[in-house]
């Protein structure tokens, strides 16, 4: 993803309701959530990547999962990157 693509995506999703709440607790900036989620998706969304990304950004594993969920919710075009049937090789491993 290029810098301009990142900025365009950030602009497109920043006002999505998933990033706002009435709890009084501030959420992490959408920019940070997008960066963390992008890194997690580089691991093909698998659980092994959660710990690595959490360690890299010094955040909890729960935050990595939540950020990724919120980004996918805000931009449904990302869903196929996270939700997909295993291919033939992956099926053999299962």
N, CA, C and O atoms as CSV, one atom per row, in Angstrom:
chain,resi,resn,atom,element,x,y,z
A,1,UNK,N,N,0.853,-1.167,0.000
A,1,UNK,CA,C,0.000,0.000,0.000
A,1,UNK,C,C,0.907,1.241,0.000
A,1,UNK,O,O,1.847,1.347,0.787
A,2,UNK,N,N,0.603,2.144,-0.880
A,2,UNK,CA,C,1.387,3.371,-0.951
A,2,UNK,C,C,0.918,4.348,0.125
A,2,UNK,O,O,-0.138,4.166,0.731
A,3,UNK,N,N,1.709,5.367,0.346
A,3,UNK,CA,C,1.357,6.388,1.328
A,3,UNK,C,C,0.042,7.070,0.944
A,3,UNK,O,O,-0.807,7.308,1.803
A,4,UNK,N,N,-0.126,7.381,-0.326
A,4,UNK,CA,C,-1.361,8.045,-0.756
A,4,UNK,C,C,-2.565,7.111,-0.630
A,4,UNK,O,O,-3.657,7.563,-0.287
A,5,UNK,N,N,-2.383,5.815,-0.902
A,5,UNK,CA,C,-3.473,4.856,-0.716
A,5,UNK,C,C,-3.849,4.746,0.762
A,5,UNK,O,O,-5.028,4.700,1.111
A,6,UNK,N,N,-2.832,4.704,1.620
A,6,UNK,CA,C,-3.073,4.651,3.062
A,6,UNK,C,C,-3.879,5.870,3.506
A,6,UNK,O,O,-4.874,5.741,4.219
A,7,UNK,N,N,-3.441,7.049,3.079
A,7,UNK,CA,C,-4.131,8.281,3.467
A,7,UNK,C,C,-5.555,8.329,2.940
A,7,UNK,O,O,-6.455,8.816,3.625
A,8,UNK,N,N,-5.766,7.831,1.733
A,8,UNK,CA,C,-7.109,7.784,1.151
A,8,UNK,C,C,-8.008,6.850,1.966
A,8,UNK,O,O,-9.144,7.198,2.287
A,9,UNK,N,N,-7.493,5.668,2.295
A,9,UNK,CA,C,-8.254,4.717,3.100
A,9,UNK,C,C,-8.550,5.308,4.476
A,9,UNK,O,O,-9.668,5.191,4.977
A,10,UNK,N,N,-7.560,5.935,5.077
A,10,UNK,CA,C,-7.746,6.559,6.386
A,10,UNK,C,C,-8.856,7.604,6.331
A,10,UNK,O,O,-9.710,7.662,7.216
A,11,UNK,N,N,-8.835,8.419,5.297
A,11,UNK,CA,C,-9.872,9.442,5.127
A,11,UNK,C,C,-11.244,8.796,4.956
A,11,UNK,O,O,-12.229,9.275,5.519
A,12,UNK,N,N,-11.314,7.719,4.188
A,12,UNK,CA,C,-12.589,7.050,3.915
A,12,UNK,C,C,-13.222,6.430,5.156
A,12,UNK,O,O,-14.447,6.405,5.278
A,13,UNK,N,N,-12.404,5.932,6.073
A,13,UNK,CA,C,-12.962,5.203,7.217
A,13,UNK,C,C,-13.003,6.006,8.514
A,13,UNK,O,O,-13.662,5.587,9.465
A,14,UNK,N,N,-12.331,7.128,8.580
A,14,UNK,CA,C,-12.165,7.862,9.846
A,14,UNK,C,C,-13.466,8.241,10.540
A,14,UNK,O,O,-13.508,8.312,11.769
A,15,UNK,N,N,-14.513,8.482,9.789
A,15,UNK,CA,C,-15.776,8.901,10.396
A,15,UNK,C,C,-16.759,7.757,10.597
A,15,UNK,O,O,-17.929,7.994,10.899
A,16,UNK,N,N,-16.301,6.523,10.433
A,16,UNK,CA,C,-17.193,5.374,10.626
A,16,UNK,C,C,-17.592,5.298,12.101
A,16,UNK,O,O,-16.764,5.529,12.981
A,17,UNK,N,N,-18.865,4.972,12.370
A,17,UNK,CA,C,-19.349,4.905,13.759
A,17,UNK,C,C,-18.579,3.944,14.667
A,17,UNK,O,O,-18.590,4.118,15.886
A,18,UNK,N,N,-17.916,2.943,14.105
A,18,UNK,CA,C,-17.186,1.981,14.933
A,18,UNK,C,C,-16.068,2.653,15.738
A,18,UNK,O,O,-15.620,2.115,16.751
A,19,UNK,N,N,-15.627,3.811,15.291
A,19,UNK,CA,C,-14.538,4.511,15.969
A,19,UNK,C,C,-15.019,5.512,17.026
A,19,UNK,O,O,-14.217,6.246,17.604
A,20,UNK,N,N,-16.323,5.535,17.268
A,20,UNK,CA,C,-16.892,6.461,18.243
A,20,UNK,C,C,-17.700,5.676,19.273
A,20,UNK,O,O,-18.341,4.680,18.938
A,21,UNK,N,N,-17.666,6.121,20.509
A,21,UNK,CA,C,-18.476,5.474,21.535
A,21,UNK,C,C,-18.936,6.509,22.547
A,21,UNK,O,O,-18.430,7.630,22.592
A,22,UNK,N,N,-19.898,6.112,23.351
A,22,UNK,CA,C,-20.441,7.004,24.373
A,22,UNK,C,C,-19.917,6.661,25.766
A,22,UNK,O,O,-20.455,7.140,26.764
A,23,UNK,N,N,-18.893,5.853,25.839
A,23,UNK,CA,C,-18.416,5.375,27.138
A,23,UNK,C,C,-17.571,6.409,27.884
A,23,UNK,O,O,-17.346,6.272,29.086
A,24,UNK,N,N,-17.118,7.409,27.200
A,24,UNK,CA,C,-16.226,8.367,27.831
A,24,UNK,C,C,-14.763,7.961,27.754
A,24,UNK,O,O,-13.876,8.752,28.077
A,25,UNK,N,N,-14.511,6.736,27.328
A,25,UNK,CA,C,-13.134,6.260,27.153
A,25,UNK,C,C,-12.699,6.520,25.719
A,25,UNK,O,O,-13.361,6.095,24.772
A,26,UNK,N,N,-11.594,7.213,25.570
A,26,UNK,CA,C,-11.095,7.497,24.225
A,26,UNK,C,C,-10.536,6.238,23.582
A,26,UNK,O,O,-9.918,5.404,24.244
A,27,UNK,N,N,-10.763,6.118,22.286
A,27,UNK,CA,C,-10.163,5.030,21.525
A,27,UNK,C,C,-8.804,5.486,21.011
A,27,UNK,O,O,-8.489,6.676,20.991
A,28,UNK,N,N,-8.019,4.515,20.600
A,28,UNK,CA,C,-6.751,4.829,19.943
A,28,UNK,C,C,-7.057,5.561,18.636
A,28,UNK,O,O,-8.100,5.320,18.028
A,29,UNK,N,N,-6.173,6.440,18.201
A,29,UNK,CA,C,-6.396,7.141,16.935
A,29,UNK,C,C,-6.612,6.145,15.785
A,29,UNK,O,O,-5.991,5.083,15.736
A,30,UNK,N,N,-7.500,6.515,14.874
A,30,UNK,CA,C,-7.811,5.642,13.739
A,30,UNK,C,C,-6.546,5.337,12.946
A,30,UNK,O,O,-6.379,4.224,12.448
A,31,UNK,N,N,-5.666,6.304,12.828
A,31,UNK,CA,C,-4.412,6.101,12.103
A,31,UNK,C,C,-3.612,4.951,12.714
A,31,UNK,O,O,-3.114,4.089,11.991
A,32,UNK,N,N,-3.490,4.937,14.029
A,32,UNK,CA,C,-2.766,3.855,14.704
A,32,UNK,C,C,-3.480,2.520,14.505
A,32,UNK,O,O,-2.837,1.498,14.262
A,33,UNK,N,N,-4.803,2.530,14.608
A,33,UNK,CA,C,-5.563,1.296,14.419
A,33,UNK,C,C,-5.342,0.743,13.008
A,33,UNK,O,O,-5.219,-0.467,12.820
A,34,UNK,N,N,-5.293,1.636,12.028
A,34,UNK,CA,C,-5.079,1.206,10.648
A,34,UNK,C,C,-3.665,0.653,10.457
A,34,UNK,O,O,-3.485,-0.362,9.783
A,35,UNK,N,N,-2.680,1.299,11.032
A,35,UNK,CA,C,-1.293,0.821,10.919
A,35,UNK,C,C,-1.151,-0.560,11.543
A,35,UNK,O,O,-0.584,-1.467,10.934
A,36,UNK,N,N,-1.667,-0.717,12.761
A,36,UNK,CA,C,-1.581,-1.998,13.464
A,36,UNK,C,C,-2.327,-3.079,12.683
A,36,UNK,O,O,-1.828,-4.193,12.527
A,37,UNK,N,N,-3.510,-2.748,12.198
A,37,UNK,CA,C,-4.314,-3.720,11.446
A,37,UNK,C,C,-3.632,-4.137,10.156
A,37,UNK,O,O,-3.651,-5.310,9.783
A,38,UNK,N,N,-3.035,-3.181,9.487
A,38,UNK,CA,C,-2.326,-3.500,8.244
A,38,UNK,C,C,-1.201,-4.489,8.520
A,38,UNK,O,O,-1.000,-5.437,7.761
A,39,UNK,N,N,-0.477,-4.267,9.597
A,39,UNK,CA,C,0.607,-5.183,9.955
A,39,UNK,C,C,0.045,-6.567,10.282
A,39,UNK,O,O,0.605,-7.578,9.861
A,40,UNK,N,N,-1.053,-6.615,11.027
A,40,UNK,CA,C,-1.679,-7.890,11.371
A,40,UNK,C,C,-2.137,-8.622,10.110
A,40,UNK,O,O,-1.982,-9.839,10.012
A,41,UNK,N,N,-2.695,-7.899,9.153
A,41,UNK,CA,C,-3.161,-8.528,7.912
A,41,UNK,C,C,-1.997,-9.055,7.075
A,41,UNK,O,O,-2.183,-9.962,6.264
A,42,UNK,N,N,-0.806,-8.500,7.261
A,42,UNK,CA,C,0.374,-9.041,6.577
A,42,UNK,C,C,0.679,-10.457,7.052
A,42,UNK,O,O,1.295,-11.239,6.329
A,43,UNK,N,N,0.251,-10.782,8.261
A,43,UNK,CA,C,0.398,-12.137,8.789
A,43,UNK,C,C,-0.786,-13.003,8.372
A,43,UNK,O,O,-0.998,-14.079,8.930
A,44,UNK,N,N,-1.561,-12.533,7.387
A,44,UNK,CA,C,-2.749,-13.234,6.895
A,44,UNK,C,C,-3.768,-13.419,8.008
A,44,UNK,O,O,-4.548,-14.371,7.991
A,45,UNK,N,N,-3.761,-12.508,8.973
A,45,UNK,CA,C,-4.738,-12.530,10.043
A,45,UNK,C,C,-4.602,-13.685,11.008
A,45,UNK,O,O,-5.484,-13.888,11.841
A,46,UNK,N,N,-3.512,-14.460,10.924
A,46,UNK,CA,C,-3.433,-15.629,11.806
A,46,UNK,C,C,-2.996,-15.238,13.208
A,46,UNK,O,O,-2.394,-14.186,13.424
A,47,UNK,N,N,-3.312,-16.102,14.146
A,47,UNK,CA,C,-3.093,-15.808,15.558
A,47,UNK,C,C,-1.622,-15.608,15.899
A,47,UNK,O,O,-1.307,-14.863,16.827
A,48,UNK,N,N,-0.724,-16.247,15.179
A,48,UNK,CA,C,0.704,-16.098,15.462
A,48,UNK,C,C,1.137,-14.649,15.285
A,48,UNK,O,O,2.019,-14.165,15.994
A,49,UNK,N,N,0.518,-13.968,14.345
A,49,UNK,CA,C,0.873,-12.581,14.094
A,49,UNK,C,C,0.415,-11.627,15.172
A,49,UNK,O,O,1.002,-10.559,15.342
A,50,UNK,N,N,-0.635,-11.996,15.913
A,50,UNK,CA,C,-1.174,-11.108,16.936
A,50,UNK,C,C,-0.105,-10.772,17.973
A,50,UNK,O,O,0.096,-9.605,18.308
A,51,UNK,N,N,0.570,-11.787,18.473
A,51,UNK,CA,C,1.612,-11.560,19.471
A,51,UNK,C,C,2.766,-10.743,18.929
A,51,UNK,O,O,3.287,-9.860,19.610
A,52,UNK,N,N,3.166,-11.038,17.704
A,52,UNK,CA,C,4.276,-10.308,17.091
A,52,UNK,C,C,3.931,-8.835,16.906
A,52,UNK,O,O,4.750,-7.959,17.183
A,53,UNK,N,N,2.719,-8.568,16.436
A,53,UNK,CA,C,2.297,-7.181,16.225
A,53,UNK,C,C,2.149,-6.465,17.569
A,53,UNK,O,O,2.542,-5.305,17.701
A,54,UNK,N,N,1.591,-7.144,18.554
A,54,UNK,CA,C,1.444,-6.546,19.888
A,54,UNK,C,C,2.805,-6.165,20.454
A,54,UNK,O,O,2.974,-5.078,21.007
A,55,UNK,N,N,3.761,-7.052,20.314
A,55,UNK,CA,C,5.110,-6.792,20.809
A,55,UNK,C,C,5.752,-5.628,20.054
A,55,UNK,O,O,6.401,-4.771,20.654
A,56,UNK,N,N,5.566,-5.607,18.745
A,56,UNK,CA,C,6.142,-4.555,17.907
A,56,UNK,C,C,5.631,-3.173,18.316
A,56,UNK,O,O,6.400,-2.214,18.377
A,57,UNK,N,N,4.328,-3.078,18.595
A,57,UNK,CA,C,3.716,-1.785,18.905
A,57,UNK,C,C,3.554,-1.553,20.407
A,57,UNK,O,O,3.056,-0.511,20.833
A,58,UNK,N,N,3.982,-2.540,21.208
A,58,UNK,CA,C,3.885,-2.437,22.670
A,58,UNK,C,C,2.464,-2.160,23.127
A,58,UNK,O,O,2.203,-1.274,23.941
A,59,UNK,N,N,1.548,-2.957,22.566
A,59,UNK,CA,C,0.142,-2.898,22.946
A,59,UNK,C,C,-0.300,-4.315,23.280
A,59,UNK,O,O,0.436,-5.270,23.034
A,60,UNK,N,N,-1.485,-4.455,23.832
A,60,UNK,CA,C,-1.968,-5.789,24.182
A,60,UNK,C,C,-2.402,-6.551,22.931
A,60,UNK,O,O,-2.732,-5.955,21.906
A,61,UNK,N,N,-2.396,-7.864,23.036
A,61,UNK,CA,C,-2.893,-8.691,21.935
A,61,UNK,C,C,-4.365,-8.393,21.688
A,61,UNK,O,O,-4.823,-8.410,20.545
A,62,UNK,N,N,-5.106,-8.122,22.758
A,62,UNK,CA,C,-6.521,-7.768,22.611
A,62,UNK,C,C,-6.711,-6.512,21.785
A,62,UNK,O,O,-7.659,-6.413,21.006
A,63,UNK,N,N,-5.807,-5.547,21.952
A,63,UNK,CA,C,-5.887,-4.315,21.165
A,63,UNK,C,C,-5.652,-4.603,19.688
A,63,UNK,O,O,-6.324,-4.029,18.832
A,64,UNK,N,N,-4.704,-5.485,19.380
A,64,UNK,CA,C,-4.440,-5.848,17.980
A,64,UNK,C,C,-5.703,-6.436,17.360
A,64,UNK,O,O,-6.091,-6.058,16.255
A,65,UNK,N,N,-6.337,-7.354,18.068
A,65,UNK,CA,C,-7.560,-7.999,17.564
A,65,UNK,C,C,-8.674,-6.969,17.409
A,65,UNK,O,O,-9.359,-6.943,16.387
A,66,UNK,N,N,-8.856,-6.123,18.419
A,66,UNK,CA,C,-9.918,-5.114,18.361
A,66,UNK,C,C,-9.681,-4.127,17.226
A,66,UNK,O,O,-10.605,-3.815,16.475
A,67,UNK,N,N,-8.455,-3.633,17.094
A,67,UNK,CA,C,-8.154,-2.686,16.021
A,67,UNK,C,C,-8.454,-3.308,14.659
A,67,UNK,O,O,-9.067,-2.673,13.802
A,68,UNK,N,N,-8.020,-4.551,14.467
A,68,UNK,CA,C,-8.241,-5.226,13.184
A,68,UNK,C,C,-9.724,-5.412,12.927
A,68,UNK,O,O,-10.193,-5.173,11.814
A,69,UNK,N,N,-10.471,-5.835,13.938
A,69,UNK,CA,C,-11.924,-5.991,13.790
A,69,UNK,C,C,-12.577,-4.673,13.400
A,69,UNK,O,O,-13.447,-4.639,12.529
A,70,UNK,N,N,-12.160,-3.592,14.042
A,70,UNK,CA,C,-12.771,-2.297,13.753
A,70,UNK,C,C,-12.435,-1.813,12.348
A,70,UNK,O,O,-13.294,-1.253,11.667
A,71,UNK,N,N,-11.212,-2.017,11.911
A,71,UNK,CA,C,-10.831,-1.608,10.558
A,71,UNK,C,C,-11.607,-2.410,9.521
A,71,UNK,O,O,-12.084,-1.849,8.534
A,72,UNK,N,N,-11.738,-3.717,9.735
A,72,UNK,CA,C,-12.488,-4.560,8.797
A,72,UNK,C,C,-13.961,-4.155,8.794
A,72,UNK,O,O,-14.594,-4.141,7.738
A,73,UNK,N,N,-14.512,-3.827,9.961
A,73,UNK,CA,C,-15.902,-3.368,10.042
A,73,UNK,C,C,-16.079,-2.057,9.289
A,73,UNK,O,O,-17.073,-1.871,8.587
A,74,UNK,N,N,-15.128,-1.156,9.431
A,74,UNK,CA,C,-15.220,0.156,8.791
A,74,UNK,C,C,-15.035,0.087,7.284
A,74,UNK,O,O,-15.535,0.947,6.560
A,75,UNK,N,N,-14.325,-0.924,6.805
A,75,UNK,CA,C,-14.070,-1.059,5.371
A,75,UNK,C,C,-14.313,-2.497,4.946
A,75,UNK,O,O,-13.391,-3.312,4.948
A,76,UNK,N,N,-15.567,-2.817,4.576
A,76,UNK,CA,C,-15.892,-4.196,4.214
A,76,UNK,C,C,-15.061,-4.768,3.065
A,76,UNK,O,O,-15.007,-5.987,2.907
A,77,UNK,N,N,-14.421,-3.936,2.271
A,77,UNK,CA,C,-13.593,-4.471,1.183
A,77,UNK,C,C,-12.386,-5.222,1.732
A,77,UNK,O,O,-11.736,-5.960,0.992
A,78,UNK,N,N,-12.067,-5.048,3.030
A,78,UNK,CA,C,-10.955,-5.780,3.639
A,78,UNK,C,C,-11.361,-7.172,4.104
A,78,UNK,O,O,-10.498,-8.004,4.384
A,79,UNK,N,N,-12.652,-7.435,4.190
A,79,UNK,CA,C,-13.120,-8.709,4.735
A,79,UNK,C,C,-12.530,-9.928,4.039
A,79,UNK,O,O,-12.159,-10.880,4.727
A,80,UNK,N,N,-12.423,-9.952,2.705
A,80,UNK,CA,C,-11.838,-11.140,2.070
A,80,UNK,C,C,-10.400,-11.423,2.497
A,80,UNK,O,O,-9.938,-12.557,2.373
A,81,UNK,N,N,-9.689,-10.424,2.993
A,81,UNK,CA,C,-8.326,-10.645,3.468
A,81,UNK,C,C,-8.307,-11.386,4.800
A,81,UNK,O,O,-7.312,-12.021,5.150
A,82,UNK,N,N,-9.406,-11.303,5.536
A,82,UNK,CA,C,-9.481,-11.889,6.866
A,82,UNK,C,C,-10.319,-13.160,6.872
A,82,UNK,O,O,-9.988,-14.126,7.560
A,83,UNK,N,N,-11.405,-13.157,6.105
A,83,UNK,CA,C,-12.330,-14.285,6.082
A,83,UNK,C,C,-12.234,-14.962,4.726
A,83,UNK,O,O,-12.665,-14.410,3.713
A,84,UNK,N,N,-11.675,-16.144,4.711
A,84,UNK,CA,C,-11.526,-16.870,3.447
A,84,UNK,C,C,-11.453,-18.361,3.718
A,84,UNK,O,O,-10.970,-18.790,4.766
A,85,UNK,N,N,-11.933,-19.140,2.771
A,85,UNK,CA,C,-11.810,-20.588,2.866
A,85,UNK,C,C,-10.355,-20.967,2.647
A,85,UNK,O,O,-9.664,-20.326,1.855
A,86,UNK,N,N,-9.886,-21.982,3.325
A,86,UNK,CA,C,-8.506,-22.415,3.104
A,86,UNK,C,C,-8.327,-22.971,1.693
A,86,UNK,O,O,-9.227,-23.606,1.142
A,87,UNK,N,N,-7.151,-22.721,1.120
A,87,UNK,CA,C,-6.862,-23.289,-0.197
A,87,UNK,C,C,-6.478,-24.761,-0.022
A,87,UNK,O,O,-6.486,-25.280,1.094
A,88,UNK,N,N,-6.146,-25.422,-1.115
A,88,UNK,CA,C,-5.870,-26.865,-1.086
A,88,UNK,C,C,-4.721,-27.212,-0.138
A,88,UNK,O,O,-4.806,-28.190,0.605
A,89,UNK,N,N,-3.658,-26.425,-0.160
A,89,UNK,CA,C,-2.510,-26.687,0.712
A,89,UNK,C,C,-2.913,-26.517,2.178
A,89,UNK,O,O,-2.569,-27.344,3.023
A,90,UNK,N,N,-3.638,-25.445,2.471
A,90,UNK,CA,C,-4.079,-25.210,3.843
A,90,UNK,C,C,-5.035,-26.301,4.316
A,90,UNK,O,O,-5.015,-26.683,5.486
A,91,UNK,N,N,-5.873,-26.803,3.405
A,91,UNK,CA,C,-6.791,-27.885,3.767
A,91,UNK,C,C,-6.024,-29.150,4.125
A,91,UNK,O,O,-6.418,-29.880,5.035
A,92,UNK,N,N,-4.935,-29.412,3.415
A,92,UNK,CA,C,-4.122,-30.590,3.719
A,92,UNK,C,C,-3.476,-30.458,5.101
A,92,UNK,O,O,-3.340,-31.444,5.825
A,93,UNK,N,N,-3.083,-29.243,5.458
A,93,UNK,CA,C,-2.475,-29.013,6.763
A,93,UNK,C,C,-3.477,-29.208,7.894
A,93,UNK,O,O,-3.125,-29.641,8.991
A,94,UNK,N,N,-4.728,-28.879,7.604
A,94,UNK,CA,C,-5.780,-29.023,8.613
A,94,UNK,C,C,-6.075,-30.489,8.804
A,94,UNK,O,O,-6.933,-30.846,9.611
